[in-house]
Amino acid sequence: MNKIPLFDLKRQHQLLKVQILKSWGKILDVSSFTNGEETKEFEQKYAKICDTKYALGVHSGTDSLIIALKAANLKSGDEVITTPCTFTATSDAIIHVGAKPVFADVQPNTGNIDPKEITKKITPKTKAILLVHLYGVPCDMNEIMYIAKKNRILVIEDASHGHGSLYNNKRVGSFGLAGCFSLYPSKTLGALGNAGIIISNNKKFIRMARMYADHGVESVETKYDHLVSGFNKLIDNIQSATLLHKLPNLELIIKRKLEIAERYNEAFQKNGKSGMIWPKNTVPSIYVYSYQTKNRKKDTELFEKLGISTGIYYPTPLHLQPSMDFLNYKKGDFPSAERFFNQTLSLPIFAELTNEEVEKIVNAISKIR
Ligand SMILES: *Cc1c(COP(=O)(O)O)cnc(C)c1O
């Protein structure tokens, strides 16, 4: 009996192999690797999906954050309020531009940053909120945008978990100054290697972001005029071409993952338990299906015995990571975040899961005691 994996990219890639290889062949014929037609088309199409004016393809999700923070003019002495419940790249990006991450505790049901906790952390040095839509479940954007406006601070969204997630019918990533997305292979929209994208409605911001991503250069015609000290972080045409083949399937993938998540939720409910939680005014594009359990070890063993893989996203909240020692946080500082990550457990979810596999997982959920 084959164990059901958490993710299996091979299933998706088998179906796209011929068309992807064909477009790579075209790139080899032209042999131009950045700033190409494929990249322009991908940026335009992604911006259109998100209903923003602009998009900029970059080398990774981590780079999308660093470039966005640079282009927003964040620097040494600035404070950025962020969540401890995320992947390390979120707060690392803040550190890489010389600013200081200031963590705020999360909502106990979603693990998303709690607007009330944001308010408590605002100081005269606060320049931005860098929020994360954890697992693809949108943050409380009405509250957060209100707080940001009132206090004149920027909002930047790390939407790496939520390609296409909707909050009040509006795409996540399109609320603040910028939305940053990882296009790492395992993400809901993934390249075949590293890639990321930044979306925005602000022309000045996107112009700065493009410069920071391309050695401070404004356009190909003036490629030896360096207006700021930039990086070499543009997306590769090869990845853009690949992503163009995946983009048409994004809506279907989101729909299928949501359908599977609802099936799991139903099974949890029947078993008198609660599955994954998202607010009523949202339609999440689910990255991973995670639920809260007080018996994580026992549940993991049960799924293991029944041939089902599980995962933990993520084992440690960021304020307790050795890399953040210099910020002097300690255990107990963010009780909701600590509890949330101690109790989180993820089940397999990807669009190519068969109905049989889904029912096998549903059956296992009914056996949780
Ligand atoms: C994956 C991820 C990133 C980093 O993206 P890379 O493409 O791996 O650099 C950043 N933030 C979050 C929340 C992520 O999940």
The ligand as an SDF file (V2000), in Angstrom:
LIG
                    3D

 15 15  0  0  0  0  0  0  0  0999 V2000
    7.8450   30.1560    0.8360 C   0  0  0  0  0  0  0  0  0  0  0  0
    7.6970   31.4000    1.6270 C   0  0  0  0  0  0  0  0  0  0  0  0
    8.5740   32.4950    1.4900 C   0  0  0  0  0  0  0  0  0  0  0  0
    9.8730   32.4050    0.7570 C   0  0  0  0  0  0  0  0  0  0  0  0
    9.7540   32.1500   -0.5510 O   0  0  0  0  0  0  0  0  0  0  0  0
   10.9840   31.5460   -1.3950 P   0  0  0  0  0  0  0  0  0  0  0  0
   10.4170   31.5610   -2.7760 O   0  0  0  0  0  0  0  0  0  0  0  0
   11.2460   30.1810   -0.8770 O   0  0  0  0  0  0  0  0  0  0  0  0
   12.1290   32.4680   -1.2280 O   0  0  0  0  0  0  0  0  0  0  0  0
    8.2690   33.6630    2.1550 C   0  0  0  0  0  0  0  0  0  0  0  0
    7.2000   33.7650    2.9540 N   0  0  0  0  0  0  0  0  0  0  0  0
    6.3710   32.7280    3.1490 C   0  0  0  0  0  0  0  0  0  0  0  0
    5.2010   32.8940    4.0510 C   0  0  0  0  0  0  0  0  0  0  0  0
    6.5990   31.5110    2.5030 C   0  0  0  0  0  0  0  0  0  0  0  0
    5.7940   30.4620    2.7390 O   0  0  0  0  0  0  0  0  0  0  0  0
  1  2  1  0
  2  3  1  0
  2 14  2  0
  3  4  1  0
  3 10  2  0
  4  5  1  0
  5  6  1  0
  6  7  2  0
  6  8  1  0
  6  9  1  0
 10 11  1  0
 11 12  2  0
 12 13  1  0
 12 14  1  0
 14 15  1  0
M  END
$$$$
